[in-house]
Amino acid sequence: MFIGRARELNFLEEKYSGSNGSLILVYGRRRIGKTALVNQFDRGKKTIYLLATQEEKILVIRNFSKIVAQFFEDALTLNNPFSDWDSFFSYLSEKIEASDGRIVIVMDEITYLIEQDRSFLSILQKFYDTRLKNTNSMLILTGSLINVVYTDILNYDSPLYGRRTGNIELLEMKFSEIKEFFPNLSMEELVYVYSIFGGVPFYLELIGDGKRPIEKFLNKNNIFYNDVQFILNQEMRSPEKYFSILKLVSYGKTTAGEISGAMNLNSNELSPYLNKLLSMKILNKEFPVFSKKKRGGIYNLTSNYFNFYFRYIFERQELLETGRENILLKYIESDISAYISGIFENICRDFLISKSEKIFGVEFLEMGRWWGRNSKKSRGKDIEEIDIVARYENNGILFGEVKWQNIKIGKDVYMDLKRKSEMFQCADKMFVLISRSGFDDELLSYADGSDDKLFLIDLEFMKKSLFPE
């Protein structure tokens, strides 16, 4: 069953409906669903599907030749496949030029071909320019090796620069998109699943009903506990320092100073590793919302799946290898609420952005976390944090706090948020509190009788807003 990706499918259909040749790049890290997207798109269409493998070049070319020959029912070429790219592309172009109807050509995992033979893109560019783009064909390239995609395909110096008629960077699905995988899970259970596996369709499909997600991660018969290293080892020839950085960030050491101190590296030595992780979008760098000076900042893992792995599994694999899953399970369960709280904040920010007009009657122009110095507090204790700060029209600001805890939010939480809001100059203020466990009677009574623009949101409200029945 194929779920989601409606925007990407619509884009591909739009390009397919044109009459000219087109070249589309679909890229993203392994397991993200590139092949599934392309297979869903080309259902019912005349398609030549060519999957690159990590074999010797001559074997790949011969295999591609046989697939094309079989598609065009050419027994001579099927028994006498080509051995070089020029001959293969000449043959492919000739066959397509002589054909009726639109043909989709999919070259899946093209980054393997580029890594093996840097001349491949120049040859492909020559035949696309001189032959394929003038045919009634649609060429779709997919790639999982992100370094190769950015360096060899998207780069200004790439032979394909200016030839592509579209790019699709396939990212993880958002929390609001995963419900269809697990129609019977509660809102709280969905948050647990998303916090552990993220929005990767491949993993979500493997965990069945979504119940007991931690136990499924720790089951050695599944691929979850070692797939991270498999993915990263394909991208990095010496992954040790990258793994150390990701482990430290997952543990909460999120500034460059904290990371360099723990690894005993100076900033110049650390920067290339951080920059590569940023370019691969394994890490992102976050600054306080509204910040004009982009200095400092903190690093976060972009994938919940990677985050969970490096926080709980990476240094404790021996427990799984020696059959002591229960020890690891107990440790994770004792800490999981603290881990989920940060991810739940991200879920809530996405939720508020998507439902801003319906809930607040405004569209947010900018939203994020804020942290910084409070000039009214004494030095050493002058750093404040606010989970949600969002600007809306006419210089209005929304302030919000998010709590993933087993107790109801009380009035004290709201009054502290209101106090922190005094640090900001704005023409209008709104406040929102989002709680896993709801709100106590004192706060509910205050909200009913106050003139403050205070919104109280619990999991049930979020569920009805995101997944109306």
N, C-alpha and C positions, 0 to 999 in steps of 0.2 A: 504494500500500500504506500503510495506516494503522498506526502503531507507537505503543505506549505509551498513556498517559493513562487507565489503567484506573480509577483512583480517581475522576477527573472524570466519566467515562462512567457509572460506577455511581451517582454522585450524581444525575446527570440522569435516569437510569432510575428511581431512587427517587422523584423528584419527579413524573415522568410517570405513575407508577403510582397516584398519588393521584387522588381524584375531584373535587377543587376546582381552581379556577383558580390558576395560579402565575406568578410573575414572577422570572426568573433573570437576573442580570447576569454576563456572561463578559467579562473585560477583561484586557488585557496589551498590551505594545508590539507594533508591527507585526512580522510574520514569525513570531510565536511559536506560531501554529497554532490560533487561535480558530475561524476558519471551518471548518478541517478537522475540529476536534473536533465542532462543531455538525452538520456534514454527516454525520459518522460516526454520531452519535447519532440523527439523524432518518431514517436509512435504513429504509425500510419503513413509515414513519409518514406520516399525512396532514399535510403541511407547506406553509405559505405562507412563501416565502423572499423577503424584501424587503431589497435591498442599497442602502444610502444612497450617493449620489454627491455630489461637490462641484459640483453644478449649482445653478441658481436653484431656490428652494423650490417654485415652482409646477410646474416640470418634474419634480421628485422626486415630488410628490404625485400628479401625473397618471400617472406611471409606476407608482407603488404601486397606484393605483386600477385600472389595467389588469391588473396581476398578480393582484390579488384577484378581479377580475371574471372573468379567465380561469380561475382556480381553481374558481370557483363556476359557470362556464359561463353567465355573464350578458352576453349580446351587447349589450344596451342600454347598460350602464355601460362596457363595453369601448370602445364608440364615443363615449361621452360621459363621459370621466373627470372627477373632481372637481378643484377648484383650491384648496381650503383644508383644513386639518387637521380641523376640526370635522366637515365633511361626510364626509371620508374615514373617520374613526374611527366615526362613527354608522353608516355603511354596513358597515364591517368587523364591528362589534358585532352589528348586525342579522343579518348572514349567519351568523355563528357561533352566535348564539342559536337560529337556525332549523335548525341542522345536527345530525346524529347523529354520535356518535363523538368522540373526543378529537382536537383540532387543535393542532398546534404552529405558532406564529407566530414567525418569526425576523426581527428587525430588526437587520441586520448593519451595523456601523460607525455606530452611532447618534450617536457624538460629532460626526460631521460635521453632522448635523441640528441638534444643540444649539448648536454654534459659530455656525451661520448664523442660528438663530432661538431666542433664549433662552426664548421662551414655549412652545416645543415640549413640554418636560417637564411643564409645568402642564396642558397640554391632554391629554397622554398619561395623566397621573395622574387627571384627572377621569374619563376614559372607563374607565380600569382600575377605579377605585373604584365607579363607578355601573353598569358593564356587564360588562367583561371578566372580572373576578375571580369573578363569579357564573356564568360559563359553563364548559363542559368544555374549557377551552383552556389552553395553556401558552405564555406569552410569554417569549421569550429575546432579550435585548438584548446586543449585543457592541460593544466600543469599544476603539480603539487610541490615541486621544489621551489620554494618562495625565493631563495637567493638567485636561482637561475632566472625566474620570471622577472625580477626587478633588474638584474644586471644585463640580461641578454635580450629580453623581449620588450619590456616597458621603457628601457633606457633610451635617451635621445639618439644615441649612436647605433641602436639596433637596426638591422636591415628591415624589420617590419614596422619601424616607426613611420607613422603617417599612412600605413596601409590598412591598419585595423579599422573596421567600421563600427566596432563596439567592444567594450570590455565589461566583463562581469566578475567582480571580486566577490566570491561566495564566502560569507561569514557565518558564524554560528547563529542559529535561530534565537530570537528573543524569548523571554519567559512567556509572554502572551501567546506565542505560537506553538507551545509544546502540549497544550491541553489535549489536542486531538490524538496524541500518542497514548494518553492515559485518561480516558473519559470518566473513569470511576474513582479517580483520586480526589481527595479533598484539597483545598487550597494549601493547607499546611504541608501535606504530602508532596504536592507539586513543587513547593519551595525547596523541600529536602532534595528531591530528585534533581532539580535544576542546579542547586548549589554543589552537587557532587559531579554530575555528568555534563553540565552546561547545556548548550543548545546544539549538540552534534547529533544529527539524525541517526548515524550509524550506531552510536552507543545507545541512544534512546530506544531504538528498535530491538536491541539485544537484551534489554532488561525486562521484557515481558510486561507484567501488570504494574511495574514500578514499586511494588511493595518491597520492604526491607532492602533499600538501595545500597546501604553500606555493606551488608553481607554479600550482595551480588558483586560489588567491587572487589571484595576480598577473596572471592572464589577463584582459585587458580585455574579452573577450567575455562574461565572467561579471559578475555585479552586485556582487561582494563588495567591491571596493575603493572604491566610492562610495556604497554603500547606507547606511552609517552617517550620512553627511551628509544624505542624503535623509530618514532617519527623524528625526533631531534637528531639521532645519529645519522639519519639520511642527509640532514642539512649541515652538520658540523663535523669536521674531521677530528677536532680535539675538543670534545664537549665538556670536559671536566669543569672548567671555570664557568661555563654557561650554566651547568647544573647547580653549581655552588651559588651563583647569583639568584637563580630561581628559587632555590631552597630558602635562602635568606629573606627574599621578598615575601615568600609565603609565610614565614615566621614573624613578619612584621617589621623587619629591617628594610625600610622603604626609601631612605634617602641615600644619595651617593656616598655621603660621609659614613653612614652606618655600614654600608656594604663594603666599602674600601677598608674600613677599620677591621671588620670581621675577617676579611680575606688577606689582610696585610699587603694591600696594593695601594700605590698612590693613584691620584685621580687620572693622570695621563695613562697609566697602565690599565685602569678599569674602563675608561671611556670607550675604546673600540668594542669591548664585549657588550656594554650597555647599548651602544648605537646599533649593533647588529641585531640584538633582541628587539629593539624598537623598530627597526626597518622590517623585521619579519612579523611584526605585530604580535609577538609573544608577550612583550611588555608594552604598557603605555605610560606616559608621564603626565601626571595630574598636577594642576596648579589651583590655588584657591579661586573660586568663581569671582569674576570681576577684576582679577589681578591684571594689572597693566604691565608690570615688570616680570617677565617670564624667567626668573632666576630661582634656583633651588628646585622646588617641586618634589614630588614623591613618585615612586615607581609602583605599578600594580601589574599583576598578571591579568591578561585579557581573557583567559579561558578558565572557567570554574573547574573544569576537569584537570587541567595542569596544576591549578592552585591546590586542589584537594590532594593530588598525587604527591606534590613536593612537600606539603605540610604534614601528611600522615604516613605516606608509604615509602618514599625515597630512602630514608635512613633506617627503615624497619622491615625491609624485604625479607630478612632472615627469619622473621616470625612466620611469614607465609611459607617460605621454603621448608621450614621445619615443622609445619602443621600446627602452629600455635596461633591460629587466626583469632581465637577467643580473647587472647591477651590484647591483641591490637584492636579488636572490636570494642573492648571495654574502654581502652584509652581514647579511641575516637569518640565514642558516645559521651564520655565525660567532658569533651571539649567542643563538640559539634555545634552547640548553640552559639558559642562565641564566634566560631568560624562563619556560621550562617548569617550572623547579624550584619556583617559588612556587605554580604551579597544581597541581603534583603533590602538594604539601603539602595543599591543599584536598581533592584526590581521596582522599588517604590518611585524612584526618580523617573524611570521609563514610564511607569503607570501614570504619574501626574502629568507628564508631557503629553501623552496620548489622550488623556481625558480632561485636559485643562479647561477647555471651553465648556464642557458639560458640567464639571464640578464647580469651577470658580468663575465662569463667565468671561474669562480672558485667555489670550494666547501668551505663553511664556516666550520671551525673546532670548533668554539665557538661563540655564539652570546648572547647578553643581553643588559640590560641597564647599564650605568655607572654613578656613582656620587662619588664625592670626593673633596679633597682639592686641590686648585690651588696655588702652592707656589709663584706664581707671583702676587697674589692679596693680599691686606691687610687683616689682621685678622678681623674676623667678617663678611667679605664679600668674603670668600675664597672658598665657595662650588660651584662646577660646576656640571651640569647634561648634559648627552648626551643620547638621546632616544635609539639610536642603535649604538652598537660597536661590530664589528665582526672580528675575526682573520681568515686569510686564509693562504695558504701555502707560504713558503719563507718569513715569518715574515711580511706579509702585513696586513693592518687593514682597514676595511670599517667603516666610520663614517656617521651617519644618523640622520636627524631630521624629526619628523612627526607632521603635523599640521592638526587638525580637526577644521577648522574655516571657516567663510564665506568670507574671503578676500584672494586674491592671495598672494603666498609667493614671497617676494622680494629678491633682491641681499643681503640685510643686514643680512638676516637669514643665507645665505650660508657663508658669510664672518665671522660671529660669530662662526659658526660650524668649519670653517677652523682654526680660532684662537684657539678654544678649542682643536683641534686635535694636536696642538703643544706640549701639555702636554705628548704625547705618543711618544716613540721611536720605529720606525719601518722602514723597508726597502722600503715599497711601501704603498701608500694611495689611497683609493677611497672614494667618497662621494656620498650620496644619499639623496634627499629631496622628501618626500612623502606628497602630499597635497590633501585635499578634494576639494579645489576650484581652483586648477591650479597654474600658475606662471605668474608674471607680465612680460611685454615686456623687461624690463631692464635685468632681470635674464635670460630670454630666449636668448637674444642677447649675454649676457656674456658667457653662456654655449656653444653657437655655436662657439664663437671665442676663447675660452680658451683652453689651453693644459691640464687643470685639468681633472682628471677622475671623472666627475660629471654626475650623472644620475638623471633625473627628472621624477617622477612617479606620475600620477594622478589616480583618480578612474576609468576612462575609460580604462587606460592601465591595471590596476589590474583586471578589469572585463574580458577583452579580454584574459588575461593570465590565469586566474583561470577558466573561463567558456567559452572556445572557442565554437563558434557556428558550 
